[in-house]
Amino acid sequence: HIGLRDDILDLFLNSIELSRNEPPHYQLLLGTMAMQAIARLLSALKHKSHEGRPIPEIIREAKRWLVCEPARQNLDHLALRLNMSYNAFRRLFKAETGFSPRQFALEAKLRKATELLERTDMPILQSAEQCDIESVYYFSRLFKKKNGLAPYAFRRLRAKSIPACTV
C-alpha cells in the first residue's frame, strides 16, 4: 500500500483516455505509460515510510536492538515491535543492509567476541556466553570461519603481536 498518488492516478486516467480515443500508435504510448506507472510504483514502494517513520530510522532501531539486546533476539518479537510482519521486516532489513537480521546479529556477536578475546583474559567459554552463544564448539567454528583462526590461536597470536610493557 502506497496510498493515493496523484502522479500514478494521472497516468492511469490518461491511459484510459488514450485507449478510448485510439490515436495512431496508441499501443506504444500505452506501453510507455504502463512502464512509467510501474517505475513510479516501485519507487514509491522503495521509499515509502512505515507507520509515518522513514525506513532508515526503522532499520537503525532494528540494528541497535540486534546489537544491544543479544539475549532477546526473537526476531518475530522485533518485527512486531516495529509494527510489521517478520517477512516484511526481513525483506526490508536485507534490502537496506545486505544482511538478513540473523546474519547481522551473528556478525555483531562475533565482533563483540573478537573484542573480548583481544582486550580481556576472559576464558573462551565465558566469552562465548557473554556474546550469547551457548555452545563453545559452535562459537569456535563460527569464529574460525570469520577470522581464519580458532579463538585460542587468535588470542595467542594477538598476545605475541602486542609488545610487553617494560617498566
N, CA, C and O of each residue as an XYZ file, in Angstrom:
668
protein
N       0.835     -1.184      0.000
C       0.000      0.000      0.000
C       0.875      1.240      0.000
O       1.734      1.412      0.865
N       0.649      2.092     -0.971
C       1.425      3.336     -1.044
C       0.547      4.565     -0.893
O       1.036      5.694     -0.906
N      -0.747      4.340     -0.749
C      -1.652      5.467     -0.626
C      -2.011      6.036     -1.992
O      -1.576      5.531     -3.028
N      -2.802      7.082     -1.973
C      -3.237      7.717     -3.207
C      -2.131      8.628     -3.714
O      -1.716      9.558     -3.022
N      -1.660      8.362     -4.911
C      -0.590      9.156     -5.518
C      -1.128      9.803     -6.783
O      -1.522      9.109     -7.721
N      -1.145     11.140     -6.813
C      -1.697     11.871     -7.956
C      -0.970     11.556     -9.253
O      -1.607     11.418    -10.298
N       0.363     11.438     -9.204
C       1.113     11.179    -10.432
C       0.746      9.828    -11.052
O       0.641      9.714    -12.273
N       0.555      8.822    -10.225
C       0.199      7.492    -10.728
C      -1.260      7.478    -11.193
O      -1.585      6.871    -12.214
N      -2.124      8.139    -10.450
C      -3.524      8.241    -10.843
C      -3.663      8.953    -12.189
O      -4.450      8.529    -13.034
N      -2.906     10.029    -12.393
C      -2.935     10.747    -13.675
C      -2.506      9.842    -14.836
O      -3.109      9.867    -15.908
N      -1.458      9.045    -14.608
C      -1.024      8.110    -15.653
C      -2.131      7.115    -15.984
O      -2.386      6.821    -17.152
N      -2.775      6.610    -14.963
C      -3.859      5.646    -15.160
C      -5.012      6.275    -15.938
O      -5.506      5.682    -16.897
N      -5.444      7.466    -15.536
C      -6.550      8.144    -16.217
C      -6.186      8.504    -17.655
O      -7.013      8.369    -18.557
N      -4.957      8.960    -17.874
C      -4.501      9.267    -19.240
C      -4.475      8.009    -20.101
O      -4.775      8.068    -21.294
N      -4.120      6.876    -19.508
C      -4.101      5.608    -20.243
C      -5.503      5.219    -20.673
O      -5.704      4.757    -21.797
N      -6.467      5.401    -19.792
C      -7.867      5.090    -20.144
C      -8.331      5.979    -21.291
O      -8.941      5.504    -22.248
N      -8.040      7.261    -21.189
C      -8.435      8.206    -22.232
C      -7.772      7.848    -23.563
O      -8.415      7.894    -24.612
N      -6.502      7.496    -23.518
C      -5.761      7.129    -24.724
C      -6.361      5.879    -25.376
O      -6.486      5.817    -26.599
N      -6.729      4.895    -24.570
C      -7.284      3.660    -25.126
C      -8.687      3.874    -25.694
O      -9.105      3.143    -26.592
N      -9.415      4.861    -25.187
C     -10.740      5.178    -25.733
C     -10.628      5.853    -27.110
O     -11.403      5.553    -28.018
N      -9.658      6.767    -27.252
C      -9.512      7.538    -28.493
C      -8.769      6.785    -29.585
O      -9.005      7.019    -30.770
N      -7.867      5.879    -29.196
C      -7.063      5.078    -30.119
C      -6.402      5.898    -31.227
O      -6.621      5.623    -32.407
N      -5.596      6.901    -30.867
C      -4.863      7.628    -31.913
C      -3.797      6.713    -32.523
O      -3.555      5.625    -32.000
N      -3.154      7.136    -33.622
C      -2.116      6.291    -34.240
C      -1.016      5.937    -33.213
O      -0.568      6.774    -32.429
N      -0.620      4.694    -33.258
C       0.453      4.180    -32.391
C       0.112      4.270    -30.903
O       1.005      4.395    -30.065
N      -1.171      4.206    -30.582
C      -1.552      4.345    -29.177
C      -1.025      3.192    -28.318
O      -0.819      3.364    -27.117
N      -0.800      1.996    -28.934
C      -0.270      0.870    -28.171
C       1.120      1.181    -27.621
O       1.435      0.837    -26.482
N       1.947      1.833    -28.436
C       3.288      2.212    -27.973
C       3.201      3.214    -26.822
O       3.936      3.116    -25.839
N       2.301      4.168    -26.962
C       2.127      5.157    -25.907
C       1.602      4.501    -24.621
O       2.057      4.830    -23.525
N       0.644      3.571    -24.758
C       0.121      2.861    -23.584
C       1.226      2.053    -22.894
O       1.326      2.035    -21.667
N       2.042      1.394    -23.701
C       3.157      0.624    -23.132
C       4.114      1.512    -22.361
O       4.578      1.150    -21.280
N       4.406      2.677    -22.921
C       5.307      3.624    -22.260
C       4.697      4.130    -20.954
O       5.385      4.253    -19.940
N       3.403      4.419    -20.995
C       2.730      4.900    -19.791
C       2.687      3.806    -18.717
O       2.838      4.085    -17.528
N       2.480      2.566    -19.152
C       2.466      1.451    -18.193
C       3.834      1.294    -17.546
O       3.924      1.093    -16.335
N       4.892      1.382    -18.331
C       6.255      1.287    -17.780
C       6.520      2.419    -16.791
O       7.127      2.207    -15.741
N       6.066      3.611    -17.131
C       6.255      4.753    -16.238
C       5.471      4.541    -14.933
O       5.971      4.855    -13.854
N       4.265      4.018    -15.029
C       3.459      3.755    -13.829
C       4.145      2.709    -12.951
O       4.200      2.861    -11.731
N       4.667      1.648    -13.569
C       5.369      0.611    -12.814
C       6.596      1.197    -12.128
O       6.844      0.918    -10.955
N       7.363      2.004    -12.848
C       8.556      2.627    -12.269
C       8.183      3.512    -11.082
O       8.864      3.493    -10.057
N       7.115      4.281    -11.213
C       6.689      5.149    -10.105
C       6.192      4.333     -8.914
O       6.448      4.692     -7.764
N       5.479      3.230     -9.186
C       5.018      2.357     -8.105
C       6.200      1.742     -7.356
O       6.226      1.738     -6.125
N       7.168      1.229     -8.096
C       8.339      0.621     -7.451
C       9.116      1.652     -6.649
O       9.578      1.367     -5.545
N       9.259      2.836     -7.196
C       9.953      3.902     -6.475
C       9.206      4.267     -5.206
O       9.819      4.461     -4.156
N       7.897      4.362     -5.292
C       7.090      4.706     -4.118
C       7.195      3.607     -3.059
O       7.278      3.899     -1.866
N       7.190      2.353     -3.489
C       7.318      1.253     -2.535
C       8.680      1.250     -1.855
O       8.782      0.992     -0.655
N       9.716      1.535     -2.621
C      11.066      1.529     -2.052
C      11.271      2.666     -1.064
O      11.987      2.510     -0.075
N      10.653      3.797     -1.322
C      10.910      4.962     -0.487
C       9.778      5.294      0.478
O       9.822      6.315      1.165
N       8.768      4.435      0.530
C       7.676      4.752      1.444
C       8.151      4.600      2.882
O       9.103      3.872      3.165
N       7.496      5.273      3.751
C       7.811      5.122      5.167
C       6.795      4.164      5.771
O       5.724      3.950      5.203
N       7.120      3.606      6.886
C       6.255      2.643      7.545
C       5.692      3.290      8.801
O       6.437      3.715      9.684
N       4.382      3.357      8.868
C       3.719      3.968     10.017
C       4.211      5.395     10.233
O       4.340      5.840     11.374
N       4.485      6.109      9.153
C       4.907      7.502      9.273
C       6.368      7.680      9.636
O       6.824      8.812      9.799
N       7.123      6.582      9.770
C       8.549      6.657     10.111
C       9.372      6.314      8.884
O       9.046      5.374      8.160
N      10.437      7.068      8.644
C      11.297      6.730      7.500
C      11.951      5.357      7.689
O      12.297      4.964      8.803
N      12.109      4.652      6.588
C      12.697      3.313      6.634
C      14.091      3.313      7.271
O      14.367      2.434      8.086
N      14.990      4.265      6.936
C      16.308      4.236      7.594
C      16.216      4.322      9.119
O      17.040      3.738      9.822
N      15.236      5.034      9.624
C      15.061      5.128     11.082
C      14.628      3.778     11.665
O      15.094      3.377     12.732
N      13.744      3.091     10.964
C      13.297      1.762     11.406
C      14.477      0.791     11.420
O      14.644      0.024     12.369
N      15.291      0.827     10.370
C      16.442     -0.076     10.276
C      17.457      0.254     11.369
O      18.037     -0.653     11.965
N      17.678      1.541     11.637
C      18.593      1.940     12.724
C      18.129      1.370     14.060
O      18.936      0.858     14.835
N      16.822      1.459     14.327
C      16.288      0.917     15.576
C      16.494     -0.596     15.646
O      16.875     -1.131     16.687
N      16.241     -1.276     14.533
C      16.417     -2.729     14.494
C      17.879     -3.105     14.725
O      18.166     -4.034     15.480
N      18.795     -2.400     14.088
C      20.231     -2.687     14.269
C      20.638     -2.482     15.728
O      21.352     -3.301     16.308
N      20.179     -1.389     16.303
C      20.513     -1.085     17.702
C      19.994     -2.202     18.608
O      20.688     -2.638     19.526
N      18.787     -2.655     18.344
C      18.199     -3.716     19.153
C      18.969     -5.029     18.984
O      19.207     -5.739     19.961
N      19.352     -5.347     17.757
C      20.078     -6.593     17.498
C      21.463     -6.591     18.150
O      21.947     -7.634     18.590
N      22.092     -5.426     18.209
C      23.428     -5.339     18.797
C      23.355     -5.248     20.324
O      24.140     -5.893     21.018
N      22.437     -4.470     20.839
C      22.390     -4.197     22.277
C      21.590     -5.211     23.081
O      21.751     -5.286     24.299
N      20.746     -5.982     22.442
C      19.890     -6.932     23.154
C      20.094     -8.353     22.640
O      19.134     -8.984     22.198
N      21.324     -8.873     22.686
C      21.554    -10.199     22.094
C      20.766    -11.316     22.768
O      20.440    -12.310     22.120
N      20.456    -11.176     24.038
C      19.728    -12.232     24.733
C      18.249    -12.248     24.340
O      17.569    -13.255     24.539
N      17.752    -11.153     23.788
C      16.333    -11.047     23.455
C      16.116    -11.074     21.943
O      15.250    -10.361     21.436
N      16.870    -11.866     21.229
C      16.800    -11.806     19.768
C      15.723    -12.698     19.181
O      16.000    -13.544     18.332
N      14.504    -12.507     19.634
C      13.360    -13.118     18.987
C      12.963    -12.162     17.874
O      12.397    -11.099     18.133
N      13.257    -12.534     16.649
C      13.056    -11.621     15.526
C      11.585    -11.383     15.219
O      11.227    -10.325     14.703
N      10.726    -12.353     15.529
C       9.293    -12.119     15.375
C       8.842    -11.009     16.319
O       8.036    -10.154     15.953
N       9.375    -11.037     17.542
C       9.051    -10.000     18.534
C       9.550     -8.633     18.056
O       8.851     -7.630     18.193
N      10.740     -8.600     17.505
C      11.286     -7.341     16.997
C      10.421     -6.798     15.862
O      10.127     -5.603     15.824
N      10.013     -7.664     14.942
C       9.168     -7.230     13.832
C       7.844     -6.667     14.349
O       7.375     -5.636     13.868
N       7.247     -7.341     15.323
C       6.005     -6.831     15.914
C       6.230     -5.486     16.583
O       5.393     -4.587     16.494
N       7.357     -5.357     17.248
C       7.705     -4.088     17.907
C       7.818     -2.961     16.879
O       7.535     -1.803     17.186
N       8.230     -3.306     15.662
C       8.366     -2.319     14.593
C       7.082     -2.197     13.769
O       7.056     -1.502     12.753
N       6.025     -2.872     14.208
C       4.708     -2.832     13.559
C       4.712     -3.387     12.146
O       4.145     -2.780     11.237
N       5.351     -4.545     11.953
C       5.334     -5.196     10.646
C       5.482     -6.693     10.826
O       5.874     -7.169     11.891
N       5.169     -7.421      9.784
C       5.331     -8.875      9.829
C       6.821     -9.198      9.756
O       7.629     -8.375      9.327
N       7.169    -10.422     10.185
C       8.584    -10.803     10.119
C       9.068    -10.816      8.677
O      10.176    -10.358      8.397
N       8.250    -11.336      7.747
C       8.672    -11.399      6.342
C       8.935    -10.009      5.776
O       9.924     -9.797      5.074
N       8.053     -9.065      6.082
C       8.251     -7.688      5.598
C       9.504     -7.092      6.230
O      10.292     -6.429      5.555
N       9.685     -7.329      7.526
C      10.864     -6.816      8.224
C      12.142     -7.401      7.631
O      13.093     -6.669      7.361
N      12.167     -8.710      7.428
C      13.372     -9.367      6.895
C      13.713     -8.827      5.504
O      14.868     -8.520      5.210
N      12.698     -8.720      4.664
C      12.910     -8.218      3.303
C      13.445     -6.782      3.320
O      14.383     -6.454      2.594
N      12.845     -5.938      4.148
C      13.258     -4.544      4.264
C      14.675     -4.437      4.824
O      15.495     -3.672      4.317
N      14.955     -5.210      5.876
C      16.271     -5.179      6.521
C      17.352     -5.615      5.535
O      18.401     -4.979      5.434
N      17.095     -6.691      4.818
C      18.086     -7.205      3.858
C      18.294     -6.225      2.709
O      19.420     -6.042      2.247
N      17.220     -5.596      2.247
C      17.342     -4.620      1.159
C      18.184     -3.424      1.592
O      18.940     -2.874      0.792
N      18.057     -3.025      2.842
C      18.772     -1.842      3.333
C      20.204     -2.147      3.768
O      21.086     -1.305      3.600
N      20.455     -3.346      4.328
C      21.779     -3.634      4.895
C      22.594     -4.646      4.095
O      23.820     -4.686      4.208
N      21.923     -5.458      3.296
C      22.629     -6.529      2.587
C      22.731     -7.802      3.407
O      23.225     -8.815      2.913
N      22.270     -7.769      4.658
C      22.295     -8.934      5.555
C      20.880     -9.250      6.005
O      20.046     -8.353      6.130
N      20.610    -10.523      6.249
C      19.353    -10.848      6.921
C      19.517    -10.431      8.379
O      20.645    -10.263      8.842
N      18.422    -10.261      9.108
C      18.565     -9.894     10.525
C      19.394    -10.905     11.318
O      20.184    -10.516     12.178
N      19.221    -12.194     11.036
C      20.006    -13.218     11.754
C      21.497    -13.102     11.439
O      22.337    -13.196     12.334
N      21.820    -12.896     10.157
C      23.234    -12.735      9.780
C      23.823    -11.508     10.469
O      24.940    -11.559     10.985
N      23.079    -10.417     10.476
C      23.555     -9.188     11.103
C      23.802     -9.416     12.595
O      24.828     -8.994     13.128
N      22.870    -10.076     13.261
C      23.006    -10.346     14.704
C      24.223    -11.231     14.968
O      24.968    -10.998     15.920
N      24.423    -12.235     14.134
C      25.571    -13.129     14.307
C      26.881    -12.379     14.094
O      27.838    -12.578     14.842
N      26.929    -11.521     13.081
C      28.122    -10.700     12.848
C      28.414     -9.802     14.051
O      29.570     -9.632     14.437
N      27.368     -9.233     14.638
C      27.543     -8.372     15.812
C      28.098     -9.173     16.987
O      28.974     -8.692     17.706
N      27.595    -10.390     17.186
C      28.093    -11.245     18.265
C      29.569    -11.578     18.047
O      30.366    -11.547     18.985
N      29.924    -11.896     16.800
C      31.314    -12.253     16.517
C      32.251    -11.052     16.659
O      33.395    -11.211     17.087
N      31.780     -9.856     16.307
C      32.594     -8.649     16.532
C      32.847     -8.441     18.020
O      33.960     -8.117     18.435
N      31.799     -8.632     18.812
C      31.936     -8.484     20.265
C      32.896     -9.539     20.817
O      33.723     -9.241     21.678
N      32.782    -10.762     20.323
C      33.673    -11.836     20.776
C      35.120    -11.524     20.431
O      36.015    -11.755     21.245
N      35.356    -11.006     19.247
C      36.716    -10.636     18.838
C      37.275     -9.576     19.775
O      38.433     -9.662     20.184
N      36.479     -8.591     20.115
C      36.924     -7.554     21.054
C      37.239     -8.143     22.418
O      38.244     -7.782     23.031
N      36.394     -9.045     22.901
C      36.639     -9.667     24.209
C      37.937    -10.470     24.200
O      38.712    -10.417     25.155
N      38.170    -11.211     23.121
C      39.397    -12.012     23.040
C      40.634    -11.132     22.922
O      41.706    -11.497     23.405
N      40.490     -9.975     22.282
C      41.627     -9.060     22.135
C      41.918     -8.302     23.426
O      43.080     -8.082     23.769
N      40.888     -7.910     24.127
C      41.062     -6.961     25.234
C      40.980     -7.559     26.631
O      41.278     -6.875     27.610
N      40.579     -8.827     26.741
C      40.445     -9.413     28.071
C      41.151    -10.758     28.123
O      41.557    -11.310     27.100
N      41.284    -11.263     29.329
C      41.810    -12.615     29.536
C      40.682    -13.587     29.863
O      40.930    -14.685     30.361
N      39.468    -13.191     29.589
C      38.286    -13.996     29.863
C      38.404    -15.343     29.145
O      38.802    -15.384     27.981
N      38.069    -16.431     29.815
C      38.102    -17.739     29.144
C      37.202    -17.738     27.897
O      36.212    -17.011     27.819
N      37.579    -18.565     26.945
C      36.859    -18.592     25.672
C      35.391    -18.977     25.877
O      34.508    -18.392     25.251
N      35.126    -19.948     26.743
C      33.747    -20.340     27.027
C      32.954    -19.153     27.565
O      31.815    -18.925     27.157
N      33.552    -18.407     28.472
C      32.874    -17.245     29.048
C      32.670    -16.144     27.987
O      31.647    -15.460     27.985
N      33.645    -15.986     27.099
C      33.495    -15.015     26.004
C      32.318    -15.394     25.121
O      31.534    -14.536     24.714
N      32.196    -16.689     24.824
C      31.079    -17.170     24.007
C      29.752    -16.901     24.713
O      28.802    -16.422     24.094
N      29.689    -17.209     26.007
C      28.462    -16.973     26.772
C      28.141    -15.485     26.850
O      26.978    -15.090     26.774
N      29.170    -14.667     27.000
C      28.991    -13.214     27.065
C      28.371    -12.690     25.761
O      27.647    -11.694     25.763
N      28.664    -13.367     24.665
C      28.139    -12.969     23.360
C      26.853    -13.712     23.021
O      26.364    -13.648     21.893
N      26.308    -14.426     24.021
C      25.049    -15.141     23.876
C      25.144    -16.278     22.858
O      24.196    -16.540     22.117
N      26.291    -16.947     22.831
C      26.467    -18.152     22.020
C      26.715    -19.277     23.018
O      27.759    -19.318     23.670
N      25.757    -20.182     23.132
C      25.767    -21.158     24.218
C      26.765    -22.300     24.032
O      27.280    -22.826     25.018
N      27.046    -22.690     22.797
C      27.959    -23.800     22.555
C      29.342    -23.261     22.189
O      29.491    -22.511     21.225
N      30.344    -23.650     22.966
C      31.706    -23.199     22.681
C      32.202    -23.796     21.366
O      33.033    -23.197     20.684
N      31.691    -24.978     21.010
C      32.107    -25.610     19.754
C      31.544    -24.838     18.559
O      32.247    -24.597     17.578
N      30.283    -24.460     18.654
C      29.666    -23.650     17.603
C      30.371    -22.304     17.510
O      30.650    -21.813     16.416
N      30.652    -21.717     18.655
C      31.361    -20.440     18.706
C      32.729    -20.557     18.030
O      33.099    -19.702     17.225
N      33.473    -21.602     18.354
C      34.804    -21.795     17.770
C      34.730    -21.957     16.257
O      35.549    -21.406     15.521
N      33.738    -22.721     15.803
C      33.586    -22.936     14.368
C      33.252    -21.622     13.647
O      33.838    -21.320     12.608
N      32.322    -20.851     14.192
C      31.958    -19.560     13.596
C      33.136    -18.590     13.616
O      33.417    -17.907     12.631
N      33.816    -18.547     14.755
C      34.933    -17.627     14.905
C      36.029    -17.952     13.891
O      36.588    -17.054     13.260
N      36.330    -19.234     13.743
C      37.373    -19.645     12.800
C      36.965    -19.326     11.365
O      37.796    -18.907     10.559
N      35.698    -19.523     11.048
C      35.210    -19.228      9.707
C      35.350    -17.741      9.393
O      35.699    -17.368      8.273
N      35.077    -16.896     10.384
C      35.120    -15.447     10.165
C      36.548    -14.902     10.209
O      36.910    -14.056      9.392
N      37.357    -15.377     11.150
C      38.678    -14.798     11.375
C      39.845    -15.621     10.847
O      40.985    -15.155     10.841
N      39.565    -16.839     10.405
C      40.634    -17.675      9.859
C      41.432    -18.416     10.918
O      42.293    -19.231     10.587
N      41.159    -18.144     12.179
C      41.840    -18.808     13.284
C      40.820    -19.191     14.348
O      39.810    -18.511     14.526
N      41.090    -20.275     15.049
C      40.259    -20.631     16.191
C      40.468    -19.576     17.282
O      41.503    -18.909     17.294
N      39.512    -19.411     18.192
C      39.647    -18.383     19.237
C      40.946    -18.482     20.033
O      41.582    -17.465     20.310
N      41.344    -19.700     20.403
C      42.567    -19.883     21.179
C      43.796    -19.418     20.381
O      44.649    -18.701     20.903
N      43.872    -19.833     19.122
C      45.005    -19.436     18.272
C      44.984    -17.928     18.020
O      46.040    -17.295     17.981
N      43.813    -17.355     17.852
C      43.673    -15.908     17.658
C      44.216    -15.158     18.867
O      44.971    -14.196     18.727
N      43.824    -15.607     20.054
C      44.284    -14.943     21.278
C      45.799    -15.081     21.433
O      46.467    -14.113     21.797
N      46.346    -16.254     21.167
C      47.797    -16.458     21.285
C      48.552    -15.572     20.298
O      49.574    -14.983     20.650
N      48.057    -15.475     19.070
C      48.684    -14.643     18.049
C      48.639    -13.178     18.461
O      49.620    -12.453     18.297
N      47.502    -12.743     18.995
C      47.358    -11.352     19.446
C      48.315    -11.066     20.603
O      48.896     -9.983     20.674
N      48.482    -12.026     21.506
C      49.377    -11.843     22.654
C      50.821    -11.697     22.185
O      51.585    -10.925     22.765
N      51.197    -12.423     21.155
C      52.567    -12.327     20.643
C      52.801    -11.012     19.919
O      53.913    -10.484     19.935
N      51.770    -10.481     19.288
C      51.947     -9.257     18.490
C      51.896     -7.992     19.341
O      52.303     -6.927     18.876
N      51.403     -8.085     20.585
C      51.356     -6.914     21.457
C      52.648     -6.875     22.268
O      52.944     -7.809     23.014
N      53.408     -5.810     22.124
C      54.679     -5.755     22.849
C      54.443     -5.670     24.358
O      53.520     -5.006     24.830
N      55.298     -6.356     25.086
C      55.213     -6.337     26.549
C      55.668     -4.976     27.072
O      56.568     -4.355     26.506
N      55.050     -4.524     28.143
C      55.420     -3.254     28.784
C      56.665     -3.474     29.638
O      56.726     -4.417     30.426
N      57.619     -2.630     29.483
C      58.812     -2.702     30.346
C      58.814     -1.477     31.228
O      58.678     -0.350     30.752
N      58.965     -1.701     32.481
C      58.936     -0.586     33.424
C      60.283     -0.426     34.055
O      60.474      0.463     34.885
